[in-house]
Each structure stands twice: as structure tokens, then as C-alpha cells.
Amino acid sequence: MKVKGKIIVISGPTGSGETTITKKILELFPDMERIVTTTSRSPRPNEKDRIDYYFVSPEEFHTLAEKGDFLEYIQVPNREVYYGTFRKPIEDKLNAGINLIGNLGYPGHASFSKAYPGRVLSIFIKPDSLDVIRDRIVRRDPTITKEEVEKRIDNAKKEMEDAKYYDYVVVNKDGEMEETVVEVRRLTDQFLSR
């Protein structure tokens, strides 16, 4: 019987470094594939459709959700933005024995853990402070409004309350990304070798 793939979920509030850490883990595990999620938001500069996300309109997103095409989906609190994960590509890759990694919020993590019991490792990336998140958000998008920054900080506070539901919490201290990557790699190695 062919061994089925496993899933690594790396979560964290916006600006915690979860996306950068995921990219680095993918470099260290070349046979692993990134879960490409779907979003109703517009692409940021340098983001590419079908590589970073599947970008769809809010109307398309709702249609896909109603058809049951998503394994899980959420609306970002305080914003008219939706994220979801297509069911079929995940099933196909796991059945082919491919290990996957993705950045999902707590509802996504919970859905994946329920759908694939024992095959999901969840790691929450926690920033050392909300000020670090604020700085990273503004650095990433200098045109962002103060109101939007505060909405994202409020969301980050709520997301950090979910850290207790993850297998591991790793603090990504400002300026210590490499140490964080080493720890996430160790946890990933340990899980995949089981």
C-alpha cells in the first residue's frame, strides 16, 4: 500500500513571518509542495495567480463555496476578504504520497486535522510583540492606512489566542528568523520521520 502524504500547517498573525518561514522550509524539503489557497483579495505587488494564490472575485469565491469545492474557507474578520483551500488538489497530492505545507488560520487547521487525523502537524508562529507586527505590516505596504493597520493588529490579537490549539508554538523573535527556521525544520523532520 502506498504511503499517503502528510500536511504541515504553519499559522500566525499577519506579519509574524509565517509565509517566509514556509518558503524556507520548502527550500529545505524539495519534495514537499506548498498548498496554494484561493483568495478574493487583489494580488499584492510580485504575487502571481496560481503560484502565490488562486485569485478570484468575491462572487466567484461564493459560487465555489456553495458548490462544495473548498475543504475549508473563512472570511477575514473586519474585512471583506475570503480565503479557502480547494479539496481535489489536496486529495490527489496526498493520495500520491506528496507531503504538503501551507499557511492556514485556525479554522483551516481545524478542518485539515478533522479531515486527515494523525497526518497534520500544526505550528503557530508567534511574534515577540505586536509592535513588531505593526512595523512589518507598514514595511510590507507603505501605502496602508492607519485604520487598516489597526484592524490587522486587532485580528492579530484574536489569532494569537488560537495558538493554544496548535501542536507547537514557535516564537519568531525580530532579527532571529534563521533560528526560527531551524526549530520549524526540526519539528517537521521529526513529524515526517514517524
Backbone hydrogen bonds in HBPLUS format (Angstrom, degrees):
<---DONOR---> <-ACCEPTOR-->    atom                        ^
c    i                          cat <-CA-CA->   ^        H-A-AA   ^      H-
h    n   atom  resd res      DA  || num        DHA   H-A  angle D-A-AA Bond
n    s   type  num  typ     dist DA aas  dist angle  dist       angle   num
A0005-GLY N   A0094-LEU O   2.83 MM  89  4.30 166.2  1.85 127.5 131.8     1
A0100-LEU N   A0006-LYS O   2.81 MM  94  6.26 162.5  1.84 162.2 167.0     2
A0007-ILE N   A0119-ARG O   2.82 MM 112  6.14 164.5  1.84 166.4 171.6     3
A0121-LEU N   A0007-ILE O   2.88 MM 114  6.34 158.2  1.93 160.0 167.2     4
A0008-ILE N   A0100-LEU O   2.79 MM  92  6.20 154.0  1.86 146.4 155.0     5
A0102-GLY N   A0008-ILE O   2.97 MM  94  6.50 149.9  2.07 162.4 171.9     6
A0009-VAL N   A0121-LEU O   2.75 MM 112  6.07 172.0  1.75 168.5 171.1     7
A0123-ILE N   A0009-VAL O   2.82 MM 114  6.17 163.2  1.85 168.0 173.7     8
A0010-ILE N   A0102-GLY O   2.89 MM  92  6.10 170.5  1.89 161.4 164.7     9
A0011-SER N   A0123-ILE O   2.93 MM 112  6.31 163.0  1.96 159.1 164.9    10
A0125-ILE N   A0011-SER O   2.66 MM 114  5.97 171.5  1.67 157.1 159.1    11
A0016-SER N   A0013-PRO O   2.95 MM   3  5.57 141.7  2.10 151.4 149.2    12
A0021-ILE N   A0017-GLY O   2.94 MM   4  6.12 163.7  1.97 159.7 164.7    13
A0022-THR N   A0018-GLU O   3.05 MM   4  6.14 155.6  2.12 138.7 145.3    14
A0023-LYS N   A0019-THR O   3.05 MM   4  6.35 156.9  2.11 148.9 154.4    15
A0024-LYS N   A0020-THR O   3.05 MM   4  6.35 154.6  2.12 147.8 154.6    16
A0025-ILE N   A0021-ILE O   2.92 MM   4  6.20 154.0  1.98 152.1 159.5    17
A0026-LEU N   A0022-THR O   2.97 MM   4  6.22 155.1  2.04 149.6 156.3    18
A0027-GLU N   A0023-LYS O   3.15 MM   4  6.49 143.3  2.29 139.8 149.0    19
A0028-LEU N   A0024-LYS O   3.14 MM   4  6.46 145.4  2.26 141.2 150.4    20
A0028-LEU N   A0025-ILE O   3.05 MM   3  5.00 119.0  2.44  93.7 109.1    21
A0029-PHE N   A0025-ILE O   2.90 MM   4  6.12 132.3  2.13 147.0 160.5    22
A0032-MET N   A0029-PHE O   2.95 MM   3  5.56 162.2  1.99 123.7 129.6    23
A0033-GLU N   A0099-ASN O   2.95 MM  66  6.42 161.0  1.99 154.7 159.5    24
A0101-ILE N   A0033-GLU O   2.89 MM  68  6.25 141.6  2.04 151.5 157.8    25
A0035-ILE N   A0101-ILE O   2.69 MM  66  5.77 157.2  1.74 150.5 152.8    26
A0054-TYR N   A0037-THR O   2.87 MM  17  6.23 151.8  1.95 140.8 149.0    27
A0038-THR N   A0084-GLY O   2.72 MM  46  5.11 173.0  1.72 158.8 161.3    28
A0084-GLY N   A0038-THR O   2.87 MM  46  5.11 146.7  1.98 141.7 147.6    29
A0039-THR N   A0054-TYR O   2.92 MM  15  6.25 159.4  1.96 159.3 161.1    30
A0056-VAL N   A0039-THR O   3.01 MM  17  6.22 168.0  2.02 163.3 165.6    31
A0040-SER N   A0082-TYR O   2.99 MM  42  5.31 147.4  2.10 144.0 148.2    32
A0047-GLU N   A0044-ARG O   3.03 MM   3  5.51 163.2  2.06 137.6 138.3    33
A0051-ILE N   A0048-LYS O   3.21 MM   3  5.48 158.7  2.26 121.6 125.4    34
A0052-ASP N   A0048-LYS O   2.90 MM   4  5.51 167.4  1.92 155.1 159.4    35
A0050-ARG N   A0053-TYR O   2.61 MM   3  5.27 145.2  1.73 141.1 145.6    36
A0061-PHE N   A0057-SER O   2.92 MM   4  6.19 160.8  1.96 156.4 162.2    37
A0062-HIS N   A0058-PRO O   3.04 MM   4  6.29 162.7  2.07 148.8 152.0    38
A0063-THR N   A0059-GLU O   3.09 MM   4  6.36 156.1  2.15 148.3 154.8    39
A0064-LEU N   A0060-GLU O   2.95 MM   4  6.24 163.1  1.98 156.8 160.3    40
A0065-ALA N   A0061-PHE O   2.94 MM   4  6.20 158.7  1.99 153.5 159.9    41
A0066-GLU N   A0062-HIS O   2.92 MM   4  6.12 159.4  1.96 148.2 153.6    42
A0067-LYS N   A0063-THR O   3.05 MM   4  6.29 144.8  2.17 144.7 154.1    43
A0069-ASP N   A0064-LEU O   3.12 MM   5  5.53 161.8  2.16 162.7 157.9    44
A0068-GLY N   A0065-ALA O   3.04 MM   3  5.19 150.6  2.13 102.6 111.9    45
A0087-ARG N   A0069-ASP O   2.92 MM  18  5.96 167.0  1.93 157.3 156.5    46
A0071-LEU N   A0085-THR O   2.69 MM  14  5.65 159.0  1.73 170.9 178.5    47
A0085-THR N   A0072-GLU O   2.95 MM  13  5.69 153.5  2.02 161.4 164.9    48
A0074-ILE N   A0083-TYR O   2.80 MM   9  5.49 154.8  1.86 159.5 167.8    49
A0083-TYR N   A0074-ILE O   2.99 MM   9  5.49 154.9  2.05 148.7 156.0    50
A0076-VAL N   A0081-VAL O   2.80 MM   5  5.56 165.0  1.82 161.1 166.4    51
A0079-ARG N   A0076-VAL O   3.16 MM   3  5.56 154.7  2.23 135.9 135.1    52
A0091-GLU N   A0087-ARG O   3.08 MM   4  6.35 167.6  2.10 161.4 164.9    53
A0092-ASP N   A0088-LYS O   2.93 MM   4  6.11 172.8  1.93 164.7 166.2    54
A0093-LYS N   A0089-PRO O   3.04 MM   4  6.12 162.7  2.08 144.1 148.5    55
A0094-LEU N   A0090-ILE O   2.95 MM   4  6.11 168.7  1.96 158.1 161.7    56
A0095-ASN N   A0091-GLU O   2.93 MM   4  6.02 163.2  1.96 152.9 158.0    57
A0096-ALA N   A0092-ASP O   3.11 MM   4  6.25 130.0  2.37 133.6 146.3    58
A0096-ALA N   A0093-LYS O   3.11 MM   3  5.01 130.8  2.37  92.7 106.3    59
A0098-ILE N   A0093-LYS O   2.97 MM   5  5.33 161.1  2.01 157.1 151.0    60
A0097-GLY N   A0094-LEU O   2.95 MM   3  5.12 159.1  2.00 108.1 113.5    61
A0109-HIS N   A0105-GLY O   2.95 MM   4  6.24 162.7  1.98 157.7 163.4    62
A0110-ALA N   A0106-TYR O   2.85 MM   4  6.05 164.0  1.87 160.3 163.8    63
A0111-SER N   A0107-PRO O   2.97 MM   4  6.18 157.2  2.02 145.0 151.2    64
A0112-PHE N   A0108-GLY O   2.92 MM   4  6.14 164.4  1.94 156.3 160.0    65
A0113-SER N   A0109-HIS O   2.94 MM   4  6.09 162.8  1.97 151.2 156.3    66
A0114-LYS N   A0110-ALA O   3.03 MM   4  6.19 150.1  2.12 144.3 152.0    67
A0115-ALA N   A0111-SER O   2.93 MM   4  6.12 156.9  1.98 147.1 153.8    68
A0116-TYR N   A0112-PHE O   2.82 MM   4  5.86 150.6  1.91 152.6 159.8    69
A0119-ARG N   A0116-TYR O   3.07 MM   3  5.54 160.2  2.11 137.3 138.9    70
A0167-ASP N   A0122-SER O   3.12 MM  45  5.22 121.9  2.47 117.4 131.9    71
A0168-TYR N   A0122-SER O   3.17 MM  46  6.60 145.7  2.30 149.9 159.5    72
A0124-PHE N   A0168-TYR O   2.84 MM  44  6.22 168.0  1.86 155.1 157.9    73
A0170-VAL N   A0124-PHE O   2.85 MM  46  6.18 163.6  1.88 163.1 168.2    74
A0126-LYS N   A0170-VAL O   2.89 MM  44  6.05 164.9  1.91 143.5 148.6    75
A0172-ASN N   A0126-LYS O   2.77 MM  46  5.88 157.3  1.82 148.3 155.9    76
A0134-ARG N   A0130-LEU O   2.91 MM   4  6.23 163.5  1.94 152.5 156.7    77
A0135-ASP N   A0131-ASP O   2.96 MM   4  6.21 163.2  1.99 149.5 153.2    78
A0136-ARG N   A0132-VAL O   2.97 MM   4  6.21 161.3  2.00 150.3 155.6    79
A0137-ILE N   A0133-ILE O   2.88 MM   4  6.09 161.1  1.92 160.2 164.9    80
A0138-VAL N   A0134-ARG O   3.15 MM   4  6.36 166.3  2.17 152.2 155.2    81
A0139-ARG N   A0135-ASP O   2.89 MM   4  6.04 155.6  1.95 148.3 155.9    82
A0140-ARG N   A0136-ARG O   2.90 MM   4  6.00 154.6  1.96 146.3 152.5    83
A0141-ASP N   A0137-ILE O   3.07 MM   4  6.28 147.2  2.18 143.5 152.0    84
A0144-ILE N   A0141-ASP O   3.04 MM   3  5.67 169.4  2.05 126.1 128.3    85
A0149-VAL N   A0145-THR O   3.00 MM   4  6.34 157.4  2.06 150.9 157.3    86
A0150-GLU N   A0146-LYS O   2.96 MM   4  6.23 160.1  2.00 150.2 155.0    87
A0151-LYS N   A0147-GLU O   3.01 MM   4  6.33 149.8  2.11 145.2 153.6    88
A0152-ARG N   A0148-GLU O   3.02 MM   4  6.30 157.3  2.07 148.8 154.5    89
A0153-ILE N   A0149-VAL O   2.88 MM   4  6.20 147.4  1.99 148.0 158.1    90
A0154-ASP N   A0150-GLU O   2.92 MM   4  6.14 158.3  1.96 146.9 152.4    91
A0155-ASN N   A0151-LYS O   2.94 MM   4  6.24 156.8  2.00 146.5 153.0    92
A0156-ALA N   A0152-ARG O   2.85 MM   4  6.04 151.9  1.92 141.2 149.4    93
A0157-LYS N   A0153-ILE O   2.97 MM   4  6.29 154.8  2.04 150.4 156.0    94
A0158-LYS N   A0154-ASP O   3.21 MM   4  6.56 158.7  2.26 146.9 151.8    95
A0159-GLU N   A0155-ASN O   2.84 MM   4  6.13 160.1  1.88 154.0 160.2    96
A0160-MET N   A0156-ALA O   2.92 MM   4  6.11 154.0  1.99 151.0 157.1    97
A0161-GLU N   A0158-LYS O   3.11 MM   3  5.35 139.8  2.28 101.7 113.0    98
A0162-ASP N   A0159-GLU O   2.93 MM   3  5.39 147.5  2.04 110.0 119.7    99
A0163-ALA N   A0160-MET O   3.26 MM   3  5.36 161.7  2.30 103.1 108.6   100
A0165-TYR N   A0162-ASP O   2.91 MM   3  5.71 168.3  1.93 129.2 133.1   101
A0166-TYR N   A0163-ALA O   3.14 MM   3  5.68 168.5  2.16 122.1 123.7   102
A0176-GLU N   A0173-LYS O   2.90 MM   3  5.34 154.9  1.97 143.8 140.7   103
A0180-THR N   A0176-GLU O   3.25 MM   4  6.61 154.9  2.31 149.4 156.7   104
A0181-VAL N   A0177-MET O   2.89 MM   4  6.21 159.5  1.94 158.1 163.5   105
A0182-VAL N   A0178-GLU O   2.99 MM   4  6.25 156.3  2.05 147.5 153.5   106
A0183-GLU N   A0179-GLU O   3.15 MM   4  6.44 156.3  2.21 145.3 150.6   107
A0184-VAL N   A0180-THR O   2.97 MM   4  6.27 162.4  2.00 154.7 159.6   108
A0185-ARG N   A0181-VAL O   2.81 MM   4  5.96 155.3  1.87 150.9 158.2   109
A0186-ARG N   A0182-VAL O   3.00 MM   4  6.22 154.3  2.07 143.4 150.1   110
A0187-LEU N   A0183-GLU O   3.06 MM   4  6.35 162.1  2.09 151.7 155.5   111
A0188-THR N   A0184-VAL O   2.95 MM   4  6.09 154.8  2.02 145.4 152.7   112
A0189-ASP N   A0185-ARG O   2.83 MM   4  6.03 168.8  1.84 157.5 159.9   113
A0190-GLN N   A0186-ARG O   3.04 MM   4  6.17 167.0  2.06 149.1 152.8   114
A0191-PHE N   A0187-LEU O   3.05 MM   4  6.23 157.3  2.11 143.3 149.1   115
A0192-LEU N   A0188-THR O   2.90 MM   4  6.10 168.8  1.91 160.8 163.4   116
A0193-SER N   A0189-ASP O   3.02 MM   4  6.10 144.3  2.15 148.8 157.4   117
A0194-ARG N   A0191-PHE O   3.29 MM   3  5.55 161.1  2.33 106.8 112.5   118
